Amino acid sequence: MAAPLALVGAAHPAPAAAVTALAGVLSVAVGADAGTTALVVAAFAAGQLSVGWCNDWWDADRDAATGRQDKPAATGRVSRTAVGRAAAVAAVATVPLSLALGLQAGLAHLVAVAAAWSYNLWLKGTVLSWLPFAVAFGLLPAVVTLALDPPVPPPAWLVAAGALLGVGAHLVNVLPDLEDDRATGINGFGHRIGRRATAVLAPLVLVAATVLVVLGPDDDPGPVEWVGLGVAVLAAAVAAVAGTSARPRRLLALGCTALVAATDVALLLVSGATLR
């Protein structure tokens, strides 16, 4: 069982599950039927697995050089070849699962997955390292609403909120590894602006996403919306502080980022915003 469990670990299961759950809950929020929601979950699960495995396959040597004990391919608990093959299989499965949502939704999801792969293979070490996250998370609500029958484009404020959430998640995620990344030649946006600026910008971007969710719908925000914004502010602050600490707190940082996303979806459900 060691190798299969290690392969699962190489897929970045926590963030993959969080993004997949976010898409599924958002599908319910916009009124999709059970079949459509199941397809949304399946497509996002396959896409996220492909992205996670791609990341560990591509970074195996660099992760080994920096002593990443949390990366199974870097420690030899699973072979790099097996991780690469798993990424390819998941990527191939993503195509029909995405197109089963309809042409518009399917293409939107495939662009989002391609953006995530572009981060792994190229943009991670550039000043545009934030861009794939903005594209992928910005397209998330579009995939969900375009999967409706008939397809409905999402409101601009929701796309912008998704993009900001993605950028914030990226900044939180790179915080623990800035020094190790630089040592192996990675010089992304967070590395260029520095740890302090990244730690300040990350919560600001996450909170800005929630502000859009609170103020974007037509109705005036009520007490629940303001409480939700307060929760997002606190969670974003904790995420930034945890991200500046040692790697063992990475899950806390990512968990708080996921809490901001969950709060945003909950606010959409409570507000009854018209998304279709």
Wavefront OBJ file of the C-alpha trace (Angstrom):
o trace
v 0.000 0.000 0.000
v 2.975 2.352 0.392
v 3.375 3.205 -3.299
v -0.342 3.873 -3.991
v -0.598 6.063 -0.899
v 2.531 7.922 -1.933
v 1.052 8.444 -5.398
v -2.055 9.945 -3.820
v 0.163 12.184 -1.711
v 1.973 13.378 -4.829
v -1.311 14.689 -6.241
v -1.510 17.476 -3.635
v -4.756 15.943 -2.325
v -5.728 18.714 0.109
v -5.809 21.631 -2.362
v -7.172 19.334 -5.087
v -10.064 18.320 -2.849
v -10.663 21.932 -1.788
v -10.905 23.233 -5.361
v -13.088 20.309 -6.426
v -15.418 20.839 -3.462
v -15.562 24.565 -4.186
v -16.677 23.866 -7.752
v -19.269 21.357 -6.582
v -20.769 23.657 -3.969
v -20.822 26.553 -6.420
v -22.665 24.305 -8.880
v -25.322 23.676 -6.247
v -25.429 27.409 -5.471
v -26.279 28.328 -9.064
v -29.065 25.752 -9.196
v -27.480 23.027 -11.320
v -29.146 19.612 -11.220
v -27.522 16.611 -9.545
v -26.210 15.149 -12.798
v -24.518 18.373 -13.843
v -23.017 18.839 -10.391
v -21.648 15.286 -10.469
v -20.017 15.980 -13.840
v -18.564 19.257 -12.520
v -17.033 17.399 -9.572
v -15.646 14.628 -11.799
v -14.112 17.063 -14.298
v -12.530 19.215 -11.616
v -11.242 16.179 -9.720
v -9.500 14.841 -12.827
v -8.097 18.257 -13.695
v -6.802 18.904 -10.210
v -5.179 15.475 -9.990
v -3.418 16.083 -13.292
v -2.113 19.445 -12.081
v -0.899 18.080 -8.750
v 0.876 15.092 -10.297
v 2.362 17.312 -13.000
v 3.799 19.580 -10.313
v 5.501 16.780 -8.386
v 6.745 15.071 -11.578
v 8.271 18.259 -12.964
v 9.738 19.450 -9.650
v 11.040 16.105 -8.346
v 14.734 16.898 -8.774
v 14.372 20.431 -7.417
v 12.328 19.200 -4.440
v 14.967 16.566 -3.694
v 17.700 19.210 -3.795
v 15.883 21.298 -1.180
v 15.057 18.332 1.059
v 11.288 18.402 0.629
v 10.196 15.452 2.782
v 6.536 16.133 1.979
v 7.039 15.334 -1.713
v 6.829 11.557 -2.380
v 8.551 11.716 -5.790
v 11.457 13.675 -4.299
v 11.994 11.195 -1.463
v 11.662 8.090 -3.621
v 8.458 6.824 -1.995
v 7.025 6.704 -5.508
v 8.921 6.864 -8.793
v 8.967 10.056 -10.815
v 7.940 7.999 -13.865
v 4.816 6.736 -12.105
v 3.848 10.286 -11.119
v 4.363 11.516 -14.679
v 2.227 8.711 -16.090
v -0.504 9.428 -13.570
v -0.472 13.095 -14.593
v -0.831 12.131 -18.252
v -3.711 9.723 -17.574
v -5.565 12.287 -15.463
v -5.014 14.970 -18.108
v -6.423 12.718 -20.838
v -9.438 11.863 -18.657
v -10.042 15.563 -18.041
v -10.830 16.190 -21.718
v -13.995 14.045 -22.128
v -15.173 14.807 -18.605
v -14.893 18.540 -19.303
v -16.588 18.374 -22.705
v -19.421 16.378 -21.148
v -20.364 19.652 -19.438
v -21.004 21.213 -22.840
v -18.685 22.839 -25.339
v -18.463 26.260 -23.663
v -18.034 24.947 -20.118
v -15.671 22.224 -21.304
v -13.403 24.593 -23.168
v -13.377 26.997 -20.219
v -12.300 24.187 -17.897
v -9.626 22.932 -20.275
v -8.197 26.453 -20.534
v -8.138 26.635 -16.730
v -6.296 23.307 -16.464
v -3.891 24.345 -19.213
v -3.183 27.540 -17.282
v -2.334 25.506 -14.192
v -0.001 23.274 -16.214
v 1.659 26.384 -17.661
v 2.464 27.453 -14.105
v 4.098 24.119 -13.330
v 6.099 23.926 -16.540
v 6.997 27.544 -17.222
v 5.455 30.532 -15.452
v 6.336 29.526 -11.880
v 9.750 31.143 -12.167
v 8.623 34.339 -13.888
v 7.098 37.643 -12.832
v 3.805 36.298 -14.228
v 3.632 33.405 -11.756
v 0.328 34.818 -10.455
v -1.348 34.821 -13.886
v -2.236 31.103 -14.181
v -3.971 31.280 -10.795
v -5.939 34.347 -11.842
v -7.002 32.646 -15.068
v -7.828 29.255 -13.544
v -9.754 30.547 -10.532
v -11.405 33.285 -12.571
v -12.710 30.658 -14.984
v -14.002 28.406 -12.185
v -17.397 30.154 -11.864
v -17.603 30.401 -15.665
v -17.233 26.622 -15.987
v -20.059 26.125 -13.497
v -22.546 28.619 -14.955
v -21.761 27.678 -18.562
v -22.578 24.051 -17.657
v -26.184 25.079 -16.965
v -28.950 24.423 -19.490
v -28.973 26.871 -21.193
v -25.407 28.094 -20.570
v -25.182 31.386 -18.655
v -22.081 33.589 -18.488
v -21.150 34.452 -14.896
v -21.348 38.056 -13.672
v -18.103 39.993 -14.026
v -17.792 40.555 -10.264
v -17.815 36.798 -9.640
v -15.103 36.170 -12.225
v -13.018 38.947 -10.674
v -13.572 37.511 -7.185
v -12.409 34.097 -8.381
v -9.316 35.582 -9.989
v -8.400 37.472 -6.817
v -8.944 34.352 -4.723
v -6.565 32.462 -6.993
v -3.867 35.113 -6.774
v -4.200 35.192 -2.991
v -3.920 31.404 -2.805
v -0.767 31.548 -4.930
v 0.867 34.151 -2.694
v 0.038 32.195 0.463
v 1.374 28.996 -1.076
v 4.765 30.401 -2.105
v 5.505 32.101 1.209
v 7.044 29.082 3.003
v 9.357 28.248 0.084
v 10.759 31.598 -1.015
v 14.342 30.887 0.021
v 14.413 27.286 -1.228
v 12.864 28.335 -4.519
v 15.464 31.036 -5.061
v 18.223 28.511 -4.343
v 16.972 26.335 -7.216
v 16.475 29.143 -9.710
v 12.789 29.918 -9.180
v 12.158 33.645 -9.156
v 8.407 34.214 -9.367
v 6.350 37.257 -8.498
v 6.405 36.632 -4.734
v 10.152 36.114 -4.776
v 10.689 39.398 -6.612
v 8.615 41.533 -4.253
v 9.997 39.808 -1.143
v 8.610 37.994 1.878
v 7.277 41.055 3.702
v 5.424 42.452 0.686
v 4.033 39.019 -0.176
v 2.813 38.528 3.408
v 1.017 41.883 3.246
v -0.383 41.492 -0.264
v -1.751 37.958 0.183
v -4.439 38.762 2.787
v -5.338 42.012 1.023
v -6.052 40.141 -2.200
v -8.042 37.429 -0.410
v -10.137 40.004 1.414
v -10.697 41.935 -1.820
v -12.240 38.775 -3.288
v -14.695 38.586 -0.408
v -15.514 42.289 -0.698
v -16.565 41.662 -4.307
v -18.772 38.766 -3.218
v -20.372 40.946 -0.530
v -20.876 44.031 -2.682
v -21.255 42.419 -6.114
v -24.885 41.201 -5.911
v -27.645 43.727 -6.460
v -29.064 43.541 -2.920
v -27.515 45.582 -0.116
v -25.374 43.414 2.186
v -26.911 42.485 5.523
v -25.452 41.448 8.883
v -24.591 37.948 7.685
v -22.574 39.323 4.793
v -20.630 41.657 7.068
v -19.933 38.828 9.514
v -18.731 36.709 6.600
v -16.401 39.497 5.553
v -15.031 39.613 9.104
v -14.387 35.865 9.029
v -12.577 36.241 5.713
v -10.415 39.057 7.066
v -9.389 36.957 10.085
v -8.757 33.812 8.035
v -6.705 35.733 5.464
v -4.567 37.289 8.204
v -3.910 33.897 9.814
v -3.063 32.424 6.406
v -0.452 35.104 5.798
v 1.110 34.721 9.260
v 1.186 30.923 8.992
v 2.662 31.174 5.519
v 5.665 33.085 6.816
v 6.409 30.345 9.325
v 8.039 26.954 8.876
v 6.704 24.396 6.439
v 4.723 22.426 9.047
v 2.295 25.349 9.101
v 1.716 25.200 5.346
v -1.508 23.234 5.809
v -2.777 25.845 8.273
v -2.082 28.595 5.743
v -3.771 26.708 2.931
v -6.643 25.712 5.221
v -7.296 29.343 6.078
v -7.200 30.217 2.389
v -9.753 27.475 1.770
v -11.847 28.971 4.583
v -11.912 32.290 2.748
v -13.122 30.489 -0.379
v -15.731 28.555 1.603
v -16.908 31.782 3.207
v -17.293 33.363 -0.214
v -19.415 30.458 -1.461
v -21.494 30.508 1.724
v -22.106 34.220 1.219
v -23.299 33.505 -2.315
v -25.766 30.947 -0.959
v -27.006 33.284 1.783
v -27.307 36.328 -0.446
v -29.362 34.499 -3.054
v -27.387 36.339 -5.735
v -28.754 35.878 -9.228
v -26.094 33.901 -11.061
v -28.204 32.470 -13.869
l 1 2 3 4 5 6 7 8 9 10 11 12 13 14 15 16 17 18 19 20 21 22 23 24 25 26 27 28 29 30 31 32 33 34 35 36 37 38 39 40 41 42 43 44 45 46 47 48 49 50 51 52 53 54 55 56 57 58 59 60 61 62 63 64 65 66 67 68 69 70 71 72 73 74 75 76 77 78 79 80 81 82 83 84 85 86 87 88 89 90 91 92 93 94 95 96 97 98 99 100 101 102 103 104 105 106 107 108 109 110 111 112 113 114 115 116 117 118 119 120 121 122 123 124 125 126 127 128 129 130 131 132 133 134 135 136 137 138 139 140 141 142 143 144 145 146 147 148 149 150 151 152 153 154 155 156 157 158 159 160 161 162 163 164 165 166 167 168 169 170 171 172 173 174 175 176 177 178 179 180 181 182 183 184 185 186 187 188 189 190 191 192 193 194 195 196 197 198 199 200 201 202 203 204 205 206 207 208 209 210 211 212 213 214 215 216 217 218 219 220 221 222 223 224 225 226 227 228 229 230 231 232 233 234 235 236 237 238 239 240 241 242 243 244 245 246 247 248 249 250 251 252 253 254 255 256 257 258 259 260 261 262 263 264 265 266 267 268 269 270 271 272 273 274 275 276
